[in-house]
Amino acid sequence: MSVVIVIPARFASTRYPGKPLAMLRGAGGESLSLIERSWRAAKSVGGIDRVIVATDDDRIRDAATAFGAEVAMTATSCRNGTERCAEAIANLGLLPEVVVNLQGDAPLTPSWFIEELVAGLRADPQAGLATPVLQCSGRMRADLLADRAAGRVGGTTVVFGAQMQGLYFTKEVIPFTGRDYPADAPTPVFHHVGVYAYRPQALAAYPHWPEGRLETLEGLEQLRFLENGHRILCVEVEARGRQFWELNNPEDIPRIEAMLAEMGEA
């Protein structure tokens, strides 16, 4: 088995309880749950051998089974999606070449983001994990700043070095530039797309490390890798005209529905 996508999903989110079962209306008027839209996004990716929903909740299991997903039950003690992915892979006894963590709040993730992510990890034998980054337009940067000004925790941004190694990930908007940008202009800000591709050894090691100080402060699971001295490869991807946003808060639902309508996504 070569590449497996795991979609971690939990019901008891602090910021948005029941988020995986939130309904999103598409361009044709049909409403589908967030977890089903994320599963459909995963199934559209080329070169994937298996897609698994990993959850600790019977309601999510029942909903996912009903639309045809394979489900792996995991412990409620998993502290984040990476730990849930690691447990699912271990419980199923799988040893794929690459494990992709497609977080269940990113139904707008284009298939090529994941395809290019897997290719990037395969091309860099020194990296234990990789994650996609998307250059923000002026519009996306302004939306991120507006979320922070309103006290909402929205998307994550990242800065990386000359070899595309992640230096820091944060829910603030970095780097600071002190200027505005036209809506369609590129900016120096890169949005971290919440998808990860791991080599199995890196994924298996992760749950055994203590939760890091920065990880706890930011609420960002990938910081545990940095805090333990592991390189994160950032793979730049392009939107190709598609809009991208993650569902972090209830206020994101109308924004994502508007994007689905604008892009003609059912």
C-alpha positions as CSV (number, residue, x, y, z in Angstrom):
1,M,0.0,0.0,0.0
2,S,1.4,3.4,-1.0
3,V,-0.6,6.4,0.1
4,V,-3.4,6.4,2.7
5,I,-5.5,9.5,3.5
6,V,-6.8,9.7,7.1
7,I,-9.5,12.3,8.0
8,P,-9.5,12.8,11.8
9,A,-12.8,14.0,13.1
10,R,-14.0,14.6,16.6
11,F,-17.4,15.9,17.9
12,A,-16.2,17.5,21.1
13,S,-14.4,20.5,19.7
14,T,-14.0,23.3,22.2
15,R,-14.5,26.1,19.7
16,Y,-17.2,24.4,17.6
17,P,-18.8,21.3,19.1
18,G,-20.2,19.0,16.4
19,K,-18.4,20.7,13.6
20,P,-17.9,17.6,11.4
21,L,-21.7,17.3,11.2
22,A,-22.3,20.9,10.3
23,M,-24.2,21.2,7.0
24,L,-22.9,23.1,4.0
25,R,-25.1,24.0,1.0
26,G,-23.5,23.6,-2.4
27,A,-24.1,25.5,-5.6
28,G,-26.9,23.2,-6.6
29,G,-28.7,23.8,-3.3
30,E,-27.9,20.3,-1.8
31,S,-26.6,20.4,1.8
32,L,-23.9,17.9,2.8
33,S,-22.1,17.5,6.1
34,L,-18.6,18.9,6.5
35,I,-17.2,15.4,7.0
36,E,-18.9,14.2,3.8
37,R,-17.5,17.1,1.8
38,S,-14.0,16.5,3.2
39,W,-14.3,12.8,2.4
40,R,-15.4,13.6,-1.2
41,A,-12.4,15.9,-1.5
42,A,-10.2,13.1,-0.4
43,K,-11.7,10.6,-2.8
44,S,-11.0,13.0,-5.7
45,V,-7.3,12.8,-5.2
46,G,-5.3,10.8,-7.7
47,G,-2.9,8.0,-6.6
48,I,-4.6,7.3,-3.2
49,D,-5.0,3.7,-2.1
50,R,-7.4,4.2,0.8
51,V,-9.4,6.9,2.6
52,I,-10.3,6.4,6.3
53,V,-12.3,8.6,8.6
54,A,-10.8,8.4,12.1
55,T,-13.2,9.4,14.9
56,D,-14.0,8.7,18.6
57,D,-17.7,9.5,18.2
58,D,-20.6,7.2,17.3
59,R,-22.5,10.0,15.7
60,I,-19.7,10.8,13.3
61,R,-19.1,7.1,12.7
62,D,-22.8,6.5,11.8
63,A,-22.9,9.6,9.5
64,A,-19.7,8.6,7.7
65,T,-20.7,4.9,7.3
66,A,-24.1,6.1,5.8
67,F,-22.3,7.9,3.0
68,G,-20.0,5.0,2.3
69,A,-16.8,5.9,4.2
70,E,-14.4,3.5,5.8
71,V,-14.3,4.4,9.6
72,A,-11.6,3.6,12.2
73,M,-12.6,4.2,15.8
74,T,-10.0,5.9,18.0
75,A,-9.6,6.8,21.6
76,T,-11.1,10.0,23.1
77,S,-7.7,10.6,24.7
78,C,-6.1,11.6,21.3
79,R,-5.1,15.3,21.8
80,N,-5.2,16.3,18.1
81,G,-5.6,15.0,14.6
82,T,-2.0,13.8,14.2
83,E,-2.3,11.6,17.2
84,R,-5.7,10.3,15.9
85,C,-4.1,9.5,12.5
86,A,-1.2,7.7,14.2
87,E,-3.6,5.6,16.3
88,A,-5.8,4.7,13.3
89,I,-2.8,3.6,11.2
90,A,-1.5,1.5,14.2
91,N,-4.8,-0.1,15.0
92,L,-5.4,-1.1,11.4
93,G,-1.9,-2.5,11.2
94,L,-1.0,-0.5,8.1
95,L,2.5,0.5,6.9
96,P,2.0,2.7,3.8
97,E,4.7,4.7,2.2
98,V,2.9,8.0,3.0
99,V,0.1,8.9,5.4
100,V,-1.9,12.0,4.6
101,N,-3.8,13.8,7.3
102,L,-6.6,15.7,5.6
103,Q,-8.2,17.6,8.5
104,G,-12.0,17.3,8.4
105,D,-12.5,21.1,8.3
106,A,-11.0,21.7,4.9
107,P,-13.6,20.6,2.3
108,L,-12.4,23.1,-0.3
109,T,-8.9,21.4,-0.5
110,P,-8.2,20.9,-4.2
111,S,-6.9,17.5,-5.2
112,W,-3.7,18.8,-6.6
113,F,-2.7,20.3,-3.2
114,I,-2.5,16.7,-1.9
115,E,-1.0,15.2,-5.0
116,E,1.8,17.9,-5.1
117,L,2.3,17.4,-1.3
118,V,2.9,13.7,-1.7
119,A,5.3,14.3,-4.6
120,G,7.2,16.9,-2.6
121,L,7.7,14.5,0.3
122,R,8.8,11.7,-2.0
123,A,11.4,14.0,-3.6
124,D,12.9,15.0,-0.2
125,P,14.2,11.9,1.6
126,Q,15.4,14.0,4.5
127,A,11.9,15.1,5.4
128,G,9.7,13.1,7.7
129,L,6.7,15.2,7.0
130,A,5.5,17.9,4.6
131,T,2.6,20.4,4.5
132,P,1.3,22.7,1.8
133,V,1.5,26.5,1.8
134,L,-0.4,28.9,-0.3
135,Q,0.7,32.4,-1.1
136,C,-2.0,34.8,0.1
137,S,-3.6,37.4,-2.2
138,G,-4.4,40.8,-0.8
139,R,-8.0,39.6,-0.4
140,M,-7.1,36.5,1.6
141,R,-4.6,38.4,3.8
142,A,-7.3,41.0,4.5
143,D,-9.7,38.3,5.5
144,L,-7.2,36.7,7.9
145,L,-6.5,40.1,9.5
146,A,-10.2,40.8,9.8
147,D,-10.7,37.5,11.7
148,R,-8.0,38.4,14.1
149,A,-9.3,42.0,14.6
150,A,-12.8,40.5,15.4
151,G,-11.2,38.1,17.9
152,R,-11.8,35.0,15.8
153,V,-9.2,32.3,15.4
154,G,-9.1,31.8,11.7
155,G,-6.5,30.4,9.4
156,T,-2.8,29.8,10.1
157,T,0.2,31.4,8.5
158,V,3.7,30.2,8.1
159,V,7.2,31.5,7.5
160,F,9.9,29.3,6.0
161,G,13.6,29.3,5.1
162,A,15.5,29.2,1.9
163,Q,15.2,25.3,1.7
164,M,11.5,25.5,2.3
165,Q,11.9,24.4,5.9
166,G,9.1,25.6,8.2
167,L,10.4,28.2,10.7
168,Y,7.2,28.9,12.5
169,F,3.4,28.5,12.2
170,T,1.0,30.8,14.0
171,K,-2.7,31.9,14.1
172,E,-1.5,35.4,13.8
173,V,-0.7,36.9,10.4
174,I,3.0,36.9,9.7
175,P,5.3,38.4,8.5
176,F,4.3,41.9,9.5
177,T,4.6,44.2,6.5
178,G,3.0,47.5,7.6
179,R,1.2,48.0,4.3
180,D,-1.9,47.1,2.3
181,Y,-2.2,45.1,-0.9
182,P,-4.7,45.2,-3.8
183,A,-7.2,42.3,-3.6
184,D,-5.7,40.3,-6.4
185,A,-2.0,41.1,-5.8
186,P,0.3,38.5,-4.2
187,T,1.6,39.2,-0.7
188,P,4.5,37.9,1.4
189,V,2.1,36.1,3.6
190,F,1.6,32.3,3.2
191,H,-1.5,30.5,4.4
192,H,-0.7,27.2,5.9
193,V,-3.1,24.6,4.4
194,G,-4.0,22.2,7.2
195,V,-2.9,19.0,5.4
196,Y,0.1,16.9,6.4
197,A,1.9,14.1,4.6
198,Y,4.0,11.9,7.0
199,R,6.4,9.1,6.6
200,P,5.1,6.3,8.9
201,Q,8.1,6.5,11.3
202,A,7.6,10.2,11.9
203,L,3.9,9.8,12.5
204,A,4.5,6.8,14.9
205,A,7.0,8.8,17.0
206,Y,4.8,11.9,17.4
207,P,2.3,10.6,20.2
208,H,5.3,9.7,22.4
209,W,6.6,13.2,22.7
210,P,5.1,15.5,25.4
211,E,2.9,18.3,24.2
212,G,5.1,21.3,23.6
213,R,4.9,24.8,25.1
214,L,4.4,26.5,21.8
215,E,2.0,23.9,20.6
216,T,-0.1,24.5,23.7
217,L,0.0,28.3,23.4
218,E,-0.9,28.3,19.7
219,G,-3.1,25.2,19.6
220,L,-1.1,24.0,16.5
221,E,-0.2,20.4,16.5
222,Q,2.6,20.7,13.9
223,L,4.7,22.8,16.3
224,R,5.4,19.6,18.3
225,F,7.6,18.5,15.4
226,L,9.5,21.8,15.4
227,E,9.9,21.8,19.2
228,N,11.4,18.3,19.0
229,G,13.9,19.3,16.3
230,H,12.2,17.8,13.3
231,R,12.1,19.5,9.9
232,I,8.8,20.3,8.3
233,L,9.0,20.6,4.5
234,C,6.7,23.3,3.1
235,V,5.4,22.6,-0.4
236,E,4.1,25.7,-2.2
237,V,0.9,25.0,-4.1
238,E,-1.2,27.2,-6.3
239,A,-4.9,27.9,-6.1
240,R,-5.4,27.9,-9.9
241,G,-8.3,30.2,-9.6
242,R,-10.0,28.2,-6.8
243,Q,-10.9,29.8,-3.5
244,F,-9.8,28.2,-0.3
245,W,-10.9,28.5,3.3
246,E,-11.2,26.2,6.4
247,L,-14.2,25.9,8.6
248,N,-12.9,27.0,12.0
249,N,-16.0,28.9,13.4
250,P,-19.7,28.9,12.7
251,E,-19.3,32.3,11.0
252,D,-17.3,30.5,8.3
253,I,-20.3,28.5,7.0
254,P,-21.8,31.3,4.9
255,R,-18.3,32.3,3.6
256,I,-17.7,28.7,2.5
257,E,-21.2,28.3,1.0
258,A,-20.6,31.5,-1.0
259,M,-17.3,30.1,-2.3
260,L,-19.0,26.8,-3.2
261,A,-21.7,28.8,-5.1
262,E,-19.1,31.0,-6.9
263,M,-17.0,28.0,-8.0
264,G,-20.1,26.0,-9.0
265,E,-19.3,23.2,-6.5
266,A,-22.5,21.0,-5.9
